[in-house]
Amino acid sequence: MQELTRTRQWSDDEDEYLRKIIESGKPLYLAAEMIGRSYGATAQRASKLFISTIKIPQKRDPKRGSGYDKASIKRHLKTMTLRKIAVIKHARSHGMDATNLVNACRKMFPDEWSSYISIVNPDIETSACPYCRSEFIPNSGRQTYCTTGCSNRARVDREYFAGNRRSTIGLVERICQLCGRHVNSGLSSHHVIGKERDPDGKWLIALCPGCHKAVTFLQCRKFIDDEMKCEALLSLASLQRHGSLVRDILVSIRATEES
């Protein structure tokens, strides 16, 4: 029978180091990696030492000059250009997210961003995003998509819609194919005959959040197989929506009959 390994005891220095890491705002998993302990052991030790791992929420709107506002982004972009420093390195040294910094620079100062890229990476040429088709200047030779969002949407498209999401009826026009409303954002690609019966994504229509939720909910109900019950459902919904009109008609008929 294999002998069980005894758990290595925590030293006072480790306890103090753990307290400093967590109180500095770093997550528990990172503290475990820095100390060289498992996540479970680190969590148990933090609990035993009554070290709070709940991060105090920060203000949503950072002060001007310290966040992603226009003045700060302009300052960061100017610094990166003058020093010819990579975005990732600059972001890390300032405690920023590299993706957010890139997106902000590209959106707020497109010309200055293009100039910065041409200085830092002079050999990189303009590329076309394989998903949204828009032209962009890659941050490095390994960048394929214009943004992380485009990369994630392309992955979901491949995995769930067989790469055919952009051919969804009504998606480009931003029109829900059930209620007919023009929707600026939030349209979903809906498998008309179900994903399991359409693995290649050939039958897709655009639905707004409300219609998509209603269709998804109703198709799970048993009465959907009964035509009469479906008609009764639509009638009840119509009566509730237009009840005042129906009531006025009935009151008018009753008054006519009584006279």
Secondary structure, 3 states (H helix, E strand, C coil): CCCCCCCCCCCHHHHHHHHHHHHCCCCHHHHHHHHCCCHHHHHHHHHHCCCCCCCCCCCCCCCCCCCCCHHHHHHHHHHHHHHCCCHHHHHHHCCCCHHHHHHHHHHHCHHHHHHHHHHHCCCCCCEECCCCCCEECCCCCCCCCCCHHHHHHHHHHHHHHCCCHHHCECCCCCECCCCCCECCCCCEEEECCCHHHCCCCCCEEEECHHHHHHHHHHCCCHHHHCHHHHHHHHHHHHHHHCHHHHHHHHHHHHHHHHC
